[in-house]
Amino acid sequence: MPATNELPFSLSLTEGYIDQLLAAADWQESGSREAPHLPLMAAENAGHSAGYTRVWQALRHPSLDRMVHTRLIAGPVETQLLFVFGKPESTLPHLHLQFVQYPPTGFVYNVDFLPRVDPALEPEWFEQVFGPLRRPFRKATSDKQNSCAQAPQNPALAALMSPWGIASGQADQAEVQRVKPCIDAYLDHYCELINTDDWVPADKRQTAERDARHLQLFFADEMDPRAWNGVYRIVGEDAGRQIKSLFSTALN
């Protein structure tokens, strides 16, 4: 276990990526690390913290909407969920990053960009967004030491994500360290995309309607019941649905 003055490895990684994203655009946080937007309490242990959700709103950005970080604590198990969302009427991809850390050295991780358009209709968009990910994706998934080389996917969720997602099976901290340069490459490219002015679609209304349907499906209990039931078990269903609303509802 880490010393009391050290952050859990999963949280340290996530906060490093948050700092990188904060440097890439102008943001305003609703709350702070010490007083987060949504403090989370343990459902079965009243008065005990089960983590928090922090929320940032993008300022003066034509395509970027919000960033949401949820930290869930269930005993020795740490879960970090980080999302960055483009505005509903833009085609900026959404970023999804997750780390789950459990003793003694167990890890599950995934990173992906959520598509905003149809690849058959917008092949240039897919090349711009995912082309630079080919090398880090192959580096991570071709190494047979890494569980992400053969991790099974939930087909229902996979249909809403991208083929470039890096997702592990049961991994460990050593694997995360090996794959971290590839995850870093995803975050570096996403920060470049944030500062690209190519995200205005021909039909803003249709894009926003598609995004609302997409996020409603992506965060539906039925898509990943094991994950959402786990959230409700840790923090209660009311708090879990507040988290879900922050993930699925635009601020701008």
N, C-alpha and C positions, 0 to 999 in steps of 0.2 A: 504493500500500500504506500502511496506517496506520503511524504512528510506533511505535517499539518500546514506548513507555509507554502506548499506547492499546489498548483492547480492540477486536477486530473489531466492526463495526457490528451484525452479527447477534447476537453474544454480549452486547453492551451492551443491546440491546433485550430479549433473553431474561432477563437478570439483573434488569432493571427490573421485568419482569412477575413474576419469582420473588419479588422484594422485596415487591411488592404483595400477592401471595398469602400470603406469610409473615405479613404484617400482618393478614390477614383471619381467621386461626385460630391455634391453638397447635400448634407442630410440634416435632419432634425429629429432627435430622439424624443419619444414620448416617455419621459421618466429618465432613469439612469441605471447603471449597474447596481448601485446601492438601493435604489428605489425603482424597480422595474415596472413596466407598464402593467404586467399581470403576474403578481406573486402567486406561486402555486403551493398549495398545502396538501399534505398527505391525506388521502381519503379515509384511510383506516387508522390514522394516528394523529388525532386532532392537535393542532398547535405545532406540528413539525413540518418544516419546509420540504417540499418535493421539487424545488426548482423555481423556474420563472420563465416568462416570455418577455423579451425585449423587442421593441418596434421602432423602426426609423422610417421617416417619410422623406422621399427625395424632394429637394427644393429646386425650383427653376430648371427642371430637366424636361425636355420634350417627350421622352419615352419611358423614363424610369419612374416607378411608383413607390415601392416600399421594400424594406428588408425586415425579416422576422426571424428571430433566434429563440427557439424553445430549448431549455435545458430541463430534462426530467431526471430526478434522482429517486431510485428505488433501492434502498439499502446500499450495497456496494456497486450497483449498476448505474452507469451514467449514460444518458442518451442526449445527443446534440442534434437538433434539426435546424438547418439554416436554409431559408429561401430568400431569393431576391426576385421581385416581380416587375416586369414591364407594365406600363399602363395598358388597360384593357383595349384601347383603340390603337395601340402600337403593335408592331411585330417583333419587338425586342424579346428574345427568348427568356424564359424564366430559369433561374439557377436553383438546383436542388442539391444539397449536401447533407449527408447524415453520417454520424459516428455513434456506435454503441460500444461501450467499454465495460467489461465485466471481469471479475477476478478469475485466476490470478493475472493472466495477460490476454484474455480474450477480447476480440474486436469483431465488429461488423461495420462495413463502410460502403457508401455509394456516392457517386457524383454524376450529375447529368444536366443537360440543358433541355428544358421542355419545349418542343416545337410549337410554333404559333401559326403555321401555315401548312398546306398540303404539299408534299414533295413533288408530286406530279405537276402541280400548277406553278410552283415556285422553286424550280431546281437551283436557280442562282442563289436564292436565300439559303438553301441548305449547304451549298458549297461555301458561302461566306461564313456561315455560323459553324459548320462542322468540319470543313476541310482542314483547318489547322489542328483539329483534334485527332486526326488519323494516327500521327506518329505516337503521341502519348498513350492513345487507346491501345495500339498494337503492342507498345512496350510493356504496358501493365498486363494485358490479357494473354500475351504469348509466352510469358514466363510461367512455366509449369509449377514453380514454387508457390505461385500466388493462387489463392482460391478463386479470385475473380476470373481466372482462365477457364473455369468450368462451373461457375455458380449457376444454379437453375434460377430462372426468372418466373415471376408470377405473370402468366400470359395476359391477364386482364389489364394489369398495370403497365406491362411492357408495351401494349398497344397505344398507351397515352404518353409514353416516354420516347426516347430516341434510341437508335441502334448503337449510339456512341457512349451510352452510359457505362461506367465502370462500377460494378457491383460485386461485393465479396460474398462468399459463404462464411463459414466459421473461420476467422482469421486470428492473427495475434499481432502484438505491437511490432514485431520484427517485420511482418508483411506490410503493415501500414508505413513503416519507415522506407521500405523498398518502393512502395507505390507512391509515396508522397511527392516525388518530383513530377509524376504524371498528373496528380491532382493539382499541384502548383501550376502546371501548364494550363489546365482548364480554367483556373481562377485568373491567371494572367490574361488569357484570351478573353474571358468574360469582361474583365475591366477594359480591354480594348473595345469590345463591342458596345459597352456603355457609352463610350465617347465617339461612336460612329453615328452619323446622321442619316441612316438608311432605313428607318423603321416606320415610315409613314405609309400605310397601305392605301390602295385605291379606294377601298370602301371601309371607312373607320367603323361604321355601325355594324357591319357584318363581322369584322374582326373582333369587336367587343362582344358580340353575341356568341361567337365561337369560343372566345376565351372564358366567358361565364359558364358555358356548358362543359368545357374541358376541365376547369377547376372543380366544378360541382362533381363531375365523375371521378376525377383524380383523388379527391378527398372524401369520397363516399365511404361510409362504413363497410358497405358490401364489397368494395374493391380490395380491401385489406383488413378483414375483420380481426385477425390476430393482433395487428398493430394497434388499431383503434381501441379494441377491448383492453389491451394493455395500458393505453393512456388513461382510459376511464377507470381502470382498476387502481392506478397510481394516484390520480388527482380528482377522481369523481367525474361523472358524466357532464355536469354543468360546466366545470372548468375545461374539460376536454372539448366541449362544443364551442366555448369561447376561443380556444386555441384554433380550432378549425375555422372559425369565422375570420380570425385575423389572417389566416393563410389564404382564404378564398375571396376576401372582400377588399376592393381597391380603396385607397385613401384619397387619391387625387381625383 
